[in-house]
Amino acid sequence: MTAPATPATSPATAGERPGVRLARSRRNAELSLLLLAMALVAAYGAMVEANVLDTVTPDFWVPAAALAAVFLGMHLVIRFLAPFADPALLPAVALLNGLGVGFLRRLDLANAAPADRAELAIFAGIGGRQLAWTLVSVMLAAGLLALMRDHRSISRYAYTLGLAGIVLVMLPAVLPASISEINGAKLWVRIGSFSIQPGEFAKLALLVFFAYYLVRKREVLSLASHRFLGIDFPRGRDLGPVLVVWVISLLVLVFEKDLGTSLLYFGMFVATVYIATERVSWLLIGLVLFFGGAYLAYFLGSTVGGPFLNFSVRADIWLDPFGDPYNKGYQLVQGLLALGTGGLFGAGPGGGQPLLLPEVQNDFIFAGIGEEIGLFGLSALLMIYLLIVQRGLRAALAVRDSFGKLLAGGLAFTLGLQVFVIVGGISKLIPLTGQTTPFLSAGGSSLMANWLLIAVLLRVSDAGRRPVTGVGGKVNRPSGGPPEQLHGAPTEVIRP
Amino acid sequence: MPELVITVARFGFLILLWIFVFTVVGVIRRDLFAGARSGRLVAAPRTVGASTGQATAKPAKVKRGRAAHQLVVTAGQLAGTRITLGEAQITIGRAEDSTLVITDDYASARHARLVPRDGQWFVEDLGSTNGTYLDRAKVTGPTPVPLGVPIRIGRTSLELRP
């Protein structure tokens, strides 16, 4: 670089810089939204007690207050470590998590003997365990924010994480069924009474690897192509990695007997490829491969049986749940009846019969909640999920480096896809598979993995919204390479 | 608990849930619009010379014509990308830390940069292999860039827009 006449990076008066407008961190908006969310959780707790116990105990607010303390701690961590992170993410997630804890506590109340109900300890039962897991997960998320000051730093461990992800995916498949099988799906690793679902963490690790790999390969994947029927199709040899992921997800489908997870991994990969290359052909190839694979598994299951049997049984239940309503179709039928009983406005928190639903604390939590808050409330919950996904995609648009874009876009999409898979499953839109509902379902693995996901999104959105030089912003690197310019200026893609 | 209280609370809860959703949307909406509005405000070259007041800025602006507010990629891989211009320089090249990272085989890692001076943007080649062209002329030193004249870098072409 020849002696540059450094441009006017120092404006005449910093006070009237219009750029300061962009530098609003909006942490106070986050705080007030968070308080509103916690008020909702407390109200939910009070209504549950009013309906189940017929009276509101004086300490109905204790679980909500405990959650509020945890989330306010997270809010403070964000204030210091990621001051420009998106203000909507934390309150939205906190509300879902809080309602999840509230609903699980409601199940505990219903399970407890009527005499013990009034003085149910705060950390008792699955609700209490979920509360403890929330604490652990939020601390992990805060730790990730503290460790990862720049989201690009994790791209250094991309290959390690990719390998770890594959190992985690494969682990339950190779372990004997006595360790890894719960309710017919081999997704678990059980050590004593403690069980973890490694696939939840594999999701994150694989996505980091996908993002890193695609940043390096995007040009080949998007440029080298031949045109067929007006759509650019990639060359055969570039299809390699997609086929590998396809085979892996089919193996998951067959050996772990879980359609949801395999759909999740494959969809995640196809979506990141699409984000990286903007080629519709990848979406088409992905859909054709997935539906082809799923149909093949169904066909093989109904003719050959063996490892494919599970999927074909599930598909049959999906096609006609009322054909065998007391046996195979019992769970789905009960879920549909619960949603139907809920109707438009629901029976009120605590007013339903969630204990009739098998696995209501887990896969069917959405149907259990739906019975009590109705379509009106469920659509609000779905809106909140949609808003979380939208904020993730927005963070992907705002951040300036391709790795961050792919990472945030892929994570947001994965979260949305997971909600689609499980909610679609219980509402009989697609065959039911055992996915957790993010932030609502009981379970530490899922909660931890999803909170880590949110931490990454917070970090990326912080990088995207952070101004170059502004309040609280980091100063440009003193020397060595040109400074990172224009972090605050939005780049938008417009299509003519 | 009287039935009436429970019914009121039931609907109150649902309404509160939706109020939360709309409050979040409100925060996000203001967020989005704030970005768009300040995108216009950030266009500093017009106001940099006029820190003393609006009065002196006006004639200067009229004389100079409309100031550039956006850099738009009109051709090449990134066609359609738009950057709102601020008062900071814009570096263009294949390097990941450039302001505008262009994935173009004919571009150098640090290819060129756009520098604002007194409200006028100058393009400067940073010793690239294949050169930077302003319309058809090769850029040798800092050259003022008029609005709507294409800057060509490899297969990519950029324009300043008001």
Interface residues (C-beta under 8 A of the other chain):
Chain A: M1 T2 P4 A5 T6 P7 A8 T9 P11 A12 T13 E16 R17 P18 G19 R21 L22 R24 R26 A29 L33 L36 A37 A39 L40 A43 Y44 A46 M47 A50 N51 D54 T55 V56 P87 A88 P91 A92 L95 R218 E219 F345 G346 G348 P349 G351 I373 G374 F376 G377 A380 L381 M383 I384 L387 Q390 R391 R394 D401 S402 V468 G481 P482 E484 Q485 L486 G488 A489 P490 T491 E492 V493 I494 R495 P496
Chain B: M1 V5 I6 T7 A9 R10 F11 G12 F13 L14 L16 L17 W18 I19 F20 V21 T23 V24 V25 V27 I28 D31 L32 A34 G35 A36 R37 S38 G39 L41 V42 A44 T47 V48 S51 G80 T81 R82 I83 T84 L85 G86 E87 A88 Q89 I90 T91 E96 D97 S98 T99 V101 T103 R110 R113 V115 P116 R117 E124 L126 G127 P142
